[in-house]
Amino acid sequence: MTRTPSATPGKLWGGRFREPTNALVERFTASIHYDCRLFREDIRASTIHCRMLARQGIIATSEAELILSGLVQVEEEFATGQIPFRLELEDIHMHVESRLKELIGPVAGKLHTARSRNDQVATDLRLYLRGQLDDWMDHLHRLQQSLVSLAQHHVESILPGLTHLQNAQPVSLAHHLLAYFEMLGRDQERLRELRPRLNRLPLGSAALAGTPFPIDREWVAKQLEFDGVCPNSMDAVADRDFVLELAFAGSLIMNHLSRLSEELILWSSSPFGFVELPDAFCTGSSIMPQKKNPDIPELVRGKSGRVTGHLMSLIVMMKGLPLAYNRDMQEDKEAIFDVVDTVQGSLQLFADLIPGLKFNTEKMLQAASSGFTTATDLADYLVKNGIPFREAHEITGRIVRTCLEKGLTLTSIPLDSMQMVDGRIGADVKEVLAVEASVNARRSQGGTAMALVHQALSAAQATLDTHPCLPKGEESIKPKAKVP
């Protein structure tokens, strides 16, 4: 009997079609230009899948050994850039299988037994993003350590704490830096909570309904270091919650870095002059030779918007998809890959930038002493002398107005001028109006008093020491030539 050749040679699905794929369609649908980064994960999952097929008697041991030895070579060729990417092969899965077939012949086709590209790509993506999540954890840990190390030198450095970008109350610089430590700590928590949901095996779900072959999904999950298997085959291939969650976690990380960026940009500007960024993280102007521009914080601030945009595009992409797999889901990779790269790069840069910051503590203290930042301390003093807070607030406001009218500050206004506003003010009031006294008066839990800041630093360092980064698995597990 004569076989009719496929109109689409090289396609895994070509037998059904009489006409070749339109060239524009091939370019439009191909994903190899970005999912090529999944080659290690694809080969790693294929290796374990092949070993499982042999263990279960689905393919012969000799066939499995041939496939495994071929996969070793395919991985080495991908790693060294020897395999050219071809649009007609569409994606990383077809590139791996095509090259494997060139090396070992038709037996390569048996590797695809009991699986589909639907569960294959979901597995590859989970493996890849698990590794990236662990890298994020490492970089977050290093950035937190940079903040703690810097803060340890600035417990007694005082700057104005702001609300509405106006001077509010004086605070310890270390206290201010530790606020970002807390933000990044919540980012760590989110990633830890996400990891078990991400770390489940879709492979074995096939296209959407499972497979009739007697596969062992639990064994595959254990070999690939997954916490378990996805229990529903349709959900396994259709789920991208783990992509959305990672994009959300990434957008919050970038949001936090953007806020820190904004403060560094403000603090390094001439009107503030609180900090100087290291030269290695700045650039100059092509026309103004005096300029030192905070490019890294500005770019991170800008890139935070792009990451948030990717999150929105992913949510909108998924919101109307029926079960199970749809080709729309190919659009998840470019977005999440850019999120991964942007977050990782931003965290690395900030972890390196923070130790090089040089603060002008005299200028910060001068700024903290202006703008009536200890006005609340005056009100608190009156309250401690039995005056209701609302009345104390009004008295303090009148004294501030007197200072403004006479060009004075709360530390320079004469005692008799204050007593003319309210006679219950005593000579001891001056003791509470110094910025150092104000900082140390904030002794409530979580406050900026220097003794509390020292305690917070110790607790932060203990957290870093007792909650180290997650251990990372090997980037690639080389396929073994023998089937166990």
Stockholm file with secondary structure:
# STOCKHOLM 1.0

chainA/1-484         MTRTPSATPGKLWGGRFREPTNALVERFTASIHYDCRLFREDIRASTIHCRMLARQGIIATSEAELILSGLVQVEEEFATGQIPFRLELEDIHMHVESRLKELIGPVAGKLHTARSRNDQVATDLRLYLRGQLDDWMDHLHRLQQSLVSLAQHHVESILPGLTHLQNAQPVSLAHHLLAYFEMLGRDQERLRELRPRLNRLPLGSAALAGTPFPIDREWVAKQLEFDGVCPNSMDAVADRDFVLELAFAGSLIMNHLSRLSEELILWSSSPFGFVELPDAFCTGSSIMPQKKNPDIPELVRGKSGRVTGHLMSLIVMMKGLPLAYNRDMQEDKEAIFDVVDTVQGSLQLFADLIPGLKFNTEKMLQAASSGFTTATDLADYLVKNGIPFREAHEITGRIVRTCLEKGLTLTSIPLDSMQMVDGRIGADVKEVLAVEASVNARRSQGGTAMALVHQALSAAQATLDTHPCLPKGEESIKPKAKVP
#=GR chainA/1-484 SS CCCCCCSSTTCTTGGGCSSCCCHHHHHHHCCHHHHGGGHHHHHHHHHHHHHHHHHTTSSCHHHHHHHHHHHHHHHHHHHTTCSCCCGGGCSHHHHHHHHHHHHHCGGGGGGGTTCCHHHHHHHHHHHHHHHHHHHHHHHHHHHHHHHHHHHTTCSSCEEEEEETTEEEEEEEHHHHHHHHHHHHHHHHHHHHHHHHHHCEECTTCTTTTCCSSCCCHHHHHHHTTCSEECSCHHHHHHCCHHHHHHHHHHHHHHHHHHHHHHHHHHHTSTTTCCEECCGGGCBCCSSCTTCCBCHHHHHHHHHHHHHHHHHHHHHHHHTTCCSSCCGGGGGHHHHHHHHHHHHHHHHHHHHHHGGGCEECHHHHHHHHTSSCTTHHHHHHHHHHTTCCHHHHHHHHHHHHHHHHHHTCCTTTSCHHHHHHHCTTCCGGGGGGCSHHHHHHHCCSTTCCCHHHHHHHHHHHHHHHHHSCCCCCCCSCCCCCSSCC
#=GC SS_cons         CCCCCCSSTTCTTGGGCSSCCCHHHHHHHCCHHHHGGGHHHHHHHHHHHHHHHHHTTSSCHHHHHHHHHHHHHHHHHHHTTCSCCCGGGCSHHHHHHHHHHHHHCGGGGGGGTTCCHHHHHHHHHHHHHHHHHHHHHHHHHHHHHHHHHHHTTCSSCEEEEEETTEEEEEEEHHHHHHHHHHHHHHHHHHHHHHHHHHCEECTTCTTTTCCSSCCCHHHHHHHTTCSEECSCHHHHHHCCHHHHHHHHHHHHHHHHHHHHHHHHHHHTSTTTCCEECCGGGCBCCSSCTTCCBCHHHHHHHHHHHHHHHHHHHHHHHHTTCCSSCCGGGGGHHHHHHHHHHHHHHHHHHHHHHGGGCEECHHHHHHHHTSSCTTHHHHHHHHHHTTCCHHHHHHHHHHHHHHHHHHTCCTTTSCHHHHHHHCTTCCGGGGGGCSHHHHHHHCCSTTCCCHHHHHHHHHHHHHHHHHSCCCCCCCSCCCCCSSCC
//
